[in-house]
Amino acid sequence: MRRLNSAISFRRTNNTSVVVSEEGTPQAASAKARQFTTNLWEARVEKVLRMAESGTALTIRDLAREFRLSPSHLQRLFKHHTGVSMGEWLNEQRLQRAAYLLASSYMSVKEIAHNVGYGHASSFIRAFERRYTEAPARYRKQCDRSKC
């Protein structure tokens, strides 16, 4: 049994934790526990990626609620594991889906904007122009001519 005032401590060596007893001798490392939590976070990030790629319009708040995390904590985890900001990544997913819908459907620009998760068509058009350097209607016409 471990006493509350025992001198057991954790010491980091080469990015691994080693448990050191009162006598200063190393004990069993807690690498398994850390690996489990790392795998758990990676699994969550992978689930976020799959959910966003499924085509449903998701927000960071929706995803955070799904995983019972705060939005800021989820964004930090996502950035740590992917190297990309979650907001930027979600916007890129939305715009790629919108480009696909423009090229392959007869939905109006406003319908596509709402379908991919934009609240206002004007903000969608602005974001689309920034990403593809042309308006959605012009992109659609160009795809019709060249059969994207």
C-alpha contacts under 8 A as a table, 3 or more apart, distances in Angstrom:
res1	aa1	res2	aa2	distance
2	R	6	S	6.98
3	R	6	S	5.30
6	S	22	E	7.01
7	A	21	S	6.66
7	A	22	E	4.95
8	I	19	V	7.04
8	I	20	V	5.67
8	I	21	S	4.61
8	I	22	E	5.49
9	S	19	V	5.97
9	S	20	V	5.44
9	S	21	S	6.81
10	F	17	S	6.30
10	F	18	V	5.74
10	F	19	V	4.79
10	F	20	V	6.09
11	R	17	S	5.74
11	R	18	V	5.37
11	R	19	V	6.49
11	R	20	V	7.01
12	R	15	N	6.02
12	R	16	T	5.52
12	R	17	S	4.59
12	R	18	V	6.19
13	T	16	T	5.44
13	T	17	S	6.44
13	T	18	V	7.22
16	T	29	A	7.94
16	T	31	A	6.89
17	S	29	A	6.12
17	S	30	S	6.43
17	S	31	A	6.83
18	V	26	P	6.32
18	V	27	Q	6.84
18	V	28	A	7.10
18	V	29	A	4.88
18	V	30	S	7.04
19	V	26	P	5.67
19	V	27	Q	5.20
19	V	28	A	6.46
19	V	29	A	5.83
19	V	30	S	7.54
20	V	23	E	7.79
20	V	24	G	5.47
20	V	25	T	5.53
20	V	26	P	4.56
20	V	27	Q	5.87
21	S	24	G	5.21
21	S	25	T	5.63
21	S	26	P	6.50
21	S	27	Q	6.84
22	E	25	T	7.61
29	A	32	K	7.75
30	S	33	A	5.53
30	S	34	R	6.61
31	A	34	R	5.12
31	A	35	Q	5.97
32	K	35	Q	5.07
32	K	36	F	6.11
33	A	36	F	5.10
33	A	37	T	6.40
34	R	37	T	5.22
34	R	38	T	6.10
35	Q	38	T	5.02
35	Q	39	N	6.04
36	F	39	N	5.13
36	F	40	L	6.10
37	T	40	L	4.88
37	T	41	W	6.24
38	T	41	W	5.22
38	T	42	E	6.15
39	N	42	E	4.98
39	N	43	A	6.02
40	L	43	A	5.11
40	L	44	R	6.32
41	W	44	R	5.00
41	W	45	V	6.22
41	W	77	L	7.38
42	E	45	V	5.07
42	E	46	E	6.12
42	E	81	H	6.95
43	A	46	E	5.04
43	A	47	K	6.16
44	R	47	K	5.03
44	R	48	V	6.26
44	R	67	F	7.66
45	V	48	V	5.00
45	V	49	L	6.30
45	V	77	L	7.61
45	V	78	F	6.07
45	V	81	H	7.41
46	E	49	L	5.02
46	E	50	R	6.27
47	K	50	R	5.06
47	K	51	M	6.06
48	V	51	M	5.13
48	V	52	A	6.12
48	V	63	L	7.09
49	L	52	A	5.30
49	L	53	E	6.10
50	R	53	E	5.13
50	R	54	S	6.13
51	M	54	S	5.24
51	M	55	G	7.67
51	M	56	T	7.34
52	A	55	G	6.23
52	A	56	T	6.51
52	A	57	A	7.47
52	A	58	L	6.63
52	A	90	L	7.14
52	A	93	Q	7.30
53	E	56	T	7.65
53	E	93	Q	6.97
55	G	97	R	7.23
55	G	116	V	7.45
56	T	116	V	7.20
57	A	94	R	7.75
57	A	115	N	6.88
57	A	116	V	5.30
57	A	117	G	4.67
58	L	62	D	6.17
58	L	63	L	6.94
58	L	117	G	6.88
59	T	62	D	5.13
59	T	63	L	6.38
59	T	90	L	7.96
60	I	63	L	5.14
60	I	64	A	6.06
60	I	71	P	6.19
60	I	75	Q	7.85
60	I	86	M	7.68
60	I	87	G	7.38
61	R	64	A	5.05
61	R	65	R	6.13
61	R	70	S	7.94
61	R	71	P	5.64
62	D	65	R	5.18
62	D	66	E	6.24
63	L	66	E	4.97
63	L	67	F	6.45
63	L	71	P	7.88
64	A	67	F	5.28
64	A	68	R	5.85
64	A	69	L	4.99
64	A	70	S	5.71
64	A	71	P	5.11
64	A	74	L	6.13
65	R	68	R	4.87
65	R	69	L	6.28
65	R	70	S	7.43
65	R	71	P	7.96
66	E	69	L	7.87
69	L	73	H	6.43
69	L	74	L	6.18
70	S	73	H	5.26
70	S	74	L	6.25
71	P	74	L	5.19
71	P	75	Q	6.17
72	S	75	Q	5.09
72	S	76	R	6.24
73	H	76	R	5.11
73	H	77	L	6.25
74	L	77	L	5.12
74	L	78	F	6.08
75	Q	78	F	5.04
75	Q	79	K	6.08
75	Q	85	S	7.08
75	Q	86	M	5.75
76	R	79	K	5.20
76	R	80	H	6.01
77	L	80	H	5.04
77	L	81	H	6.18
78	F	81	H	5.34
78	F	82	T	5.90
78	F	83	G	7.55
78	F	84	V	7.38
78	F	85	S	7.17
78	F	86	M	6.22
79	K	82	T	5.29
79	K	83	G	4.79
79	K	84	V	5.07
79	K	85	S	5.25
79	K	86	M	6.53
80	H	83	G	5.70
80	H	84	V	7.98
84	V	88	E	7.27
84	V	89	W	6.68
85	S	88	E	5.36
85	S	89	W	6.18
86	M	89	W	5.05
86	M	90	L	6.06
87	G	90	L	5.22
87	G	91	N	6.18
88	E	91	N	5.17
88	E	92	E	6.18
89	W	92	E	5.10
89	W	93	Q	6.26
90	L	93	Q	5.06
90	L	94	R	6.21
91	N	94	R	5.06
91	N	95	L	6.14
92	E	95	L	5.16
92	E	96	Q	6.10
93	Q	96	Q	5.22
93	Q	97	R	6.21
94	R	97	R	5.19
94	R	98	A	6.11
94	R	116	V	5.40
94	R	117	G	7.11
95	L	98	A	4.87
95	L	99	A	6.11
95	L	116	V	7.71
95	L	127	A	7.89
95	L	128	F	6.41
95	L	131	R	7.79
96	Q	99	A	5.09
96	Q	100	Y	6.28
97	R	100	Y	5.06
97	R	101	L	6.21
97	R	116	V	6.91
98	A	101	L	5.02
98	A	102	L	6.05
98	A	112	I	6.24
98	A	113	A	7.30
98	A	116	V	6.45
99	A	102	L	5.07
99	A	103	A	6.22
99	A	136	P	7.79
99	A	139	Y	7.95
100	Y	103	A	5.23
100	Y	104	S	6.04
101	L	104	S	5.13
101	L	105	S	5.32
101	L	107	M	7.53
101	L	112	I	6.98
102	L	105	S	5.87
102	L	106	Y	7.31
102	L	107	M	7.38
102	L	109	V	7.65
102	L	112	I	7.64
102	L	136	P	7.22
102	L	137	A	7.97
102	L	139	Y	7.54
102	L	140	R	5.40
103	A	139	Y	7.91
103	A	140	R	5.55
103	A	143	C	5.83
103	A	144	D	7.11
103	A	148	C	6.68
107	M	111	E	6.00
107	M	112	I	6.32
108	S	111	E	5.14
108	S	112	I	6.25
109	V	112	I	5.09
109	V	113	A	6.08
109	V	121	A	7.23
109	V	136	P	6.95
109	V	137	A	7.22
110	K	113	A	5.03
110	K	114	H	6.39
110	K	120	H	7.85
110	K	121	A	5.23
111	E	114	H	5.29
111	E	115	N	5.98
112	I	115	N	4.84
112	I	116	V	6.14
113	A	116	V	5.56
113	A	117	G	6.41
113	A	118	Y	5.21
113	A	119	G	7.35
113	A	120	H	7.07
113	A	121	A	5.49
113	A	124	F	5.79
114	H	117	G	5.17
114	H	118	Y	5.14
114	H	119	G	6.04
114	H	120	H	7.29
114	H	121	A	7.36
115	N	118	Y	7.50
118	Y	121	A	6.83
118	Y	123	S	7.14
118	Y	124	F	5.96
119	G	123	S	7.79
120	H	123	S	5.56
120	H	124	F	6.53
121	A	124	F	4.98
121	A	125	I	6.09
122	S	125	I	5.11
122	S	126	R	6.22
123	S	126	R	5.11
123	S	127	A	6.17
124	F	127	A	5.16
124	F	128	F	5.98
125	I	128	F	5.03
125	I	129	E	6.05
125	I	135	A	6.40
125	I	136	P	6.51
126	R	129	E	5.22
126	R	130	R	6.29
126	R	135	A	7.98
127	A	130	R	5.10
127	A	131	R	6.29
128	F	131	R	5.17
128	F	132	Y	5.87
128	F	133	T	7.45
128	F	134	E	7.34
128	F	135	A	6.68
128	F	136	P	6.64
129	E	132	Y	5.32
129	E	133	T	4.66
129	E	134	E	4.76
129	E	135	A	5.17
129	E	136	P	7.26
130	R	133	T	5.49
130	R	134	E	7.70
132	Y	135	A	7.81
134	E	138	R	6.46
134	E	139	Y	6.34
135	A	138	R	5.33
135	A	139	Y	6.16
136	P	139	Y	4.95
136	P	140	R	6.20
137	A	140	R	5.13
137	A	141	K	6.35
138	R	141	K	5.05
138	R	142	Q	6.11
139	Y	142	Q	5.13
139	Y	143	C	6.16
140	R	143	C	5.07
140	R	144	D	6.17
141	K	144	D	5.04
141	K	145	R	6.37
142	Q	145	R	5.25
142	Q	146	S	6.20
143	C	146	S	5.11
143	C	147	K	5.18
143	C	148	C	4.87
144	D	147	K	5.11
144	D	148	C	7.08
